Amino acid sequence: MFELVLMEMVGEKLTSSPLQFGFKANSSCSRAIFTLRMLVKHFCSSGSALTLCALDISRAFDRVDVYGLLNDLMTRHFPKTFVCIMFNWLQNMWVQFDGGTVFP
């Protein structure tokens, strides 16, 4: 419920590139793969050379620079209340593994 209230508060400010496929409503990796296949087919059928670069970002979300994120929110003029809530939320996160070790 809390997250729904936050989304109501700032949802219109949360935008992303139309080229982003993941973590968006009505979008998925299969859409990205389809787009890639169509591009390769187009360039190969016209006899063009094609260079492809792949980047594995599977671990990109393991760590977040909390202060960088909060600074970005302030730069984008998010409400001060929202930024304070996020700061408190992120400062009080912790993870516990099966062995009982707690990491802040």
N, C-alpha and C positions, 0 to 999 in steps of 0.2 A: 504494500500500500504506500509505503514511504517513497519508493522509487517512482510510483505513478504520480505522486504529488510533485516530486522534483521534475519529472518530465513535463508536467503541465506548466510548471514554472518557467522552464527554459527550452522546451522542445523546439520552438521555432528558430532558436539560435544554433541548434545542432545540425549542421549541414556537412555534406561530404562531396567529394568529386563524383561526377557521373561515371567516371572511369573506375571507381571502386566497386568491386563485386561482392566482397565478403562483408558480413556483419551489417547487412541492410535488408529491409523488408523486400520481398519479391525478387531476391537476387541470390545467386549461389555460385559455387565453383563450377558447376556444369555450364552455367551461362558464360563464364570466363573461358572455359575450354572450348565451347562452341564458337565464340568470337575469335579465339586464336586459330582454330581449325579453318574458319572461313577466310581469315587473313592469309594464312599460309596457302590455301587453295587458290585464292585470287592472285597472289604474287607469283606462285609457281606456274599457273596456267598462262600467265602473260610472259613467261620466260625471264622474269626479273630475279636477280640475286636477292636472297633473304638472309638476314642475320638475326638470330634469336638469342636472347639472354634470359636466363631464368634465375630468380632470386628466391632462396628458401628463407622465409621469414616465420617459420613454424614456432620459433622461440622469441619472436619479437615482443610479445606481450608479457613475458615473464617478469620484467622489471619496468617500472615507470619512474621517471624523474618527477617526484611529487611537486617540487617547487617550480619546475618547468611547466608542468601541466597547469598549476594554479596561476602562474604568470600568464600563460596563454589565455586562460579563462578571463583574467582581468583585462588583458589587451583587447579581447573581443567584447568587452563591456557586459559581461555576465553580471547579474545582480550580486551585490556584496553578500547578501544573505546566503545565496547559493554557493559562492566561493568559500565562505566560512564553514558551511555544512560540509563541503567536500574536503576542506583542510582537516576538520575534526575527524571525519570518516576515515580519511587516508592515514592520519597519524595514529589511529587506534586499531589498525588492521594487524592481524597476526596469523600465523600458520602453524599448525601442529601436525607433525608427521607421526606415523605409527609408533615410533620409538619414544614418543613423549617429548621430544625436543621442540621447543617453541621458538620461532623466529619472529621478531617484530617487523 
